Amino acid sequence: MAEKKAGMIVILSSPSGAGKTTLVKKLSKRNNFKISISHTTRNPRINEKNGKDYFFIKDREFKNLIQKRKLLEHAKVFKNYYGSLKETVIKNLEKGENVIFDIDWQGTQQIKNKKLKYKIITIFILPPSKKELFNRLLKRDQKDKKIANVRMKQFKKDVLHWKDYDFTVINDKIELCYNQILNFIKKQKQNTKKLCYDKETIKNHINNLIS
């Protein structure tokens, strides 16, 4: 019997409010795609469930995971910790599952630096406009303008890391964006040459977002 081929690591990153979580959930509905559920110290939002959206744990528990080197990656974002359990991720990859990560640039860099034997695909998601981004952030934080403004400032720093990713896409229409991501993953899976895309358009779009 042939040995089962290991899965790929598929990383989707974006600043808060770009819509990556929706895209991750859509991608996870495909065969052999599984979300890596992160551990976090932040409080659950409305409708979030422990073990489904995140594993919600205390600060002390998270620091214990770091100390025991149980995490494949971790980062502190807006005063809260986020991280992925190494054992669970490796187990799924060895079963042939493609593991999807919904993480920021810090976690992405850590995974890339691990020099793992698994194929890694990195994708950066951008919002369609500054106005739409701000509206999404307001909606997320129950119309708290102060929190939204803090996140907008962080956005200007985080968005500059798009150059470190294999592919960057603008999430204007969700289905179009999803299909572009899917097409890129398929090409990478087939070991096709790196997909070319219009980086000048992306640069101009980012300049408009942070101006």
C-alpha positions in Angstrom: 0.0 0.0 0.0 1.4 3.4 -1.0 2.3 5.8 1.8 -0.2 8.6 2.2 1.1 11.9 0.9 1.5 14.6 3.5 -0.8 17.6 3.4 0.2 21.3 2.7 0.3 24.3 5.1 -1.9 27.0 3.6 -1.6 30.4 5.5 -4.0 33.2 5.0 -3.0 36.5 6.7 -4.4 40.0 6.7 -4.8 43.0 9.0 -8.0 43.0 11.1 -11.1 43.6 9.0 -10.0 42.3 5.6 -12.3 39.3 5.7 -9.8 36.4 5.9 -11.8 34.4 8.4 -14.7 34.1 6.0 -12.3 32.9 3.3 -10.7 30.4 5.6 -14.1 28.9 6.5 -15.1 28.6 2.8 -11.8 26.9 2.0 -12.2 24.5 4.9 -15.4 23.1 3.3 -13.3 21.5 0.5 -12.1 17.9 0.8 -8.8 17.4 2.7 -8.7 21.0 4.0 -8.8 21.5 7.8 -8.6 24.7 9.8 -5.9 24.9 12.5 -7.9 26.1 15.5 -5.7 28.6 17.4 -5.5 28.9 21.2 -6.0 32.4 22.4 -6.2 34.4 25.7 -8.8 36.9 24.4 -12.5 36.7 25.4 -14.9 35.1 23.0 -16.9 37.4 20.8 -20.7 37.0 20.4 -21.5 33.6 18.7 -17.9 32.3 19.0 -17.6 28.8 20.5 -14.8 27.2 22.4 -13.1 24.5 20.3 -14.8 25.6 17.1 -13.6 29.2 16.5 -10.7 29.2 19.1 -9.6 27.4 22.2 -10.1 30.1 24.8 -7.5 29.7 27.6 -6.1 31.8 30.4 -2.9 33.8 30.1 -1.1 31.4 32.5 -2.0 28.4 30.4 -0.8 30.0 27.2 2.6 31.0 28.7 2.9 27.4 29.9 2.5 26.2 26.3 5.2 28.6 25.1 7.5 27.4 27.9 7.0 23.8 27.0 7.5 24.5 23.3 4.1 23.0 22.4 3.3 25.8 19.9 4.2 25.8 16.2 3.8 29.6 16.2 2.5 32.2 18.5 2.1 36.0 18.6 0.7 38.8 20.8 -1.8 40.9 19.0 -3.7 43.7 20.7 -2.7 42.6 24.2 -3.8 39.0 23.6 -1.9 35.8 22.7 -2.7 33.6 19.8 -0.9 30.3 18.9 -1.2 26.9 17.1 -0.6 23.6 18.8 2.3 21.8 17.0 1.2 18.3 17.8 -2.3 18.7 16.3 -1.0 20.4 13.1 1.6 17.8 12.4 -0.9 14.9 13.0 -3.3 16.4 10.5 -0.6 17.0 7.9 0.7 13.4 8.2 -2.9 12.2 7.6 -2.9 14.0 4.3 -5.0 17.0 5.4 -4.1 20.4 4.1 -4.0 22.6 7.2 -5.3 26.2 6.9 -3.9 28.9 9.2 -5.7 32.1 9.9 -2.7 33.9 11.4 -0.8 37.2 11.2 2.6 37.9 9.7 4.4 37.2 13.0 3.1 33.6 13.1 3.7 33.2 9.3 7.3 34.1 9.7 7.8 31.7 12.6 6.4 28.8 10.6 8.6 29.6 7.6 11.6 29.8 9.9 10.9 26.3 11.2 12.1 24.8 7.9 9.4 22.1 8.0 9.3 19.3 5.5 5.8 20.3 4.4 4.9 22.5 1.5 3.9 26.0 2.7 1.7 28.4 0.7 1.3 32.0 2.0 -1.5 34.3 0.9 -2.1 37.9 2.1 -5.7 39.4 2.0 -6.4 43.1 1.5 -9.7 45.0 2.1 -11.3 46.8 -0.9 -11.1 50.3 0.6 -10.2 52.3 3.7 -13.9 53.1 4.3 -15.0 49.5 4.0 -12.2 48.5 6.4 -13.3 51.0 9.0 -16.9 49.9 8.7 -15.9 46.3 9.2 -13.9 47.1 12.3 -16.8 49.2 13.7 -19.1 46.2 13.2 -16.7 43.8 14.8 -16.3 45.9 17.9 -19.9 46.9 18.4 -19.4 50.4 16.9 -16.6 51.3 19.3 -14.8 54.0 17.3 -11.8 54.1 19.7 -11.0 50.4 19.2 -11.6 50.8 15.4 -9.1 53.7 15.3 -6.5 51.7 17.2 -6.9 48.8 14.7 -6.6 51.2 11.8 -3.3 52.4 13.1 -2.1 48.9 13.5 -3.3 48.1 10.0 -0.9 50.6 8.5 2.0 48.7 10.0 0.7 45.2 9.4 -0.1 45.7 5.7 3.5 46.4 4.8 4.3 42.7 5.3 2.4 41.7 2.1 5.7 41.5 0.3 6.7 38.5 2.4 3.8 36.4 1.0 3.6 34.2 -2.1 0.4 35.9 -3.3 -1.6 39.0 -2.4 -5.3 39.5 -3.3 -7.9 42.2 -2.8 -11.1 41.0 -1.1 -13.7 43.1 -2.9 -16.1 40.4 -3.9 -15.9 37.3 -1.7 -16.5 34.7 -4.4 -14.0 36.3 -6.8 -11.4 36.5 -4.1 -12.1 32.9 -3.1 -11.7 31.6 -6.6 -8.4 33.5 -7.1 -7.1 31.9 -3.9 -8.3 28.5 -4.9 -6.7 28.9 -8.3 -3.4 29.9 -6.7 -3.4 26.9 -4.3 -4.1 24.5 -7.2 -1.2 25.8 -9.2 1.1 25.6 -6.2 -0.1 22.0 -5.5 0.8 21.1 -9.1 4.2 22.7 -8.6 3.4 25.1 -11.4 5.7 28.1 -11.7 5.0 30.9 -9.2 1.8 32.7 -10.2 2.5 36.2 -11.6 0.1 38.9 -10.5 0.1 42.7 -10.9 2.2 43.9 -7.9 2.0 47.5 -9.0 -1.8 47.4 -8.7 -1.4 46.0 -5.2 1.2 48.7 -4.3 -1.1 51.4 -5.5 -4.0 49.9 -3.6 -2.0 49.8 -0.4 -1.0 53.4 -0.8 -4.6 54.4 -1.0 -5.4 52.3 2.1 -2.8 53.9 4.3 -2.9 57.5 3.0 
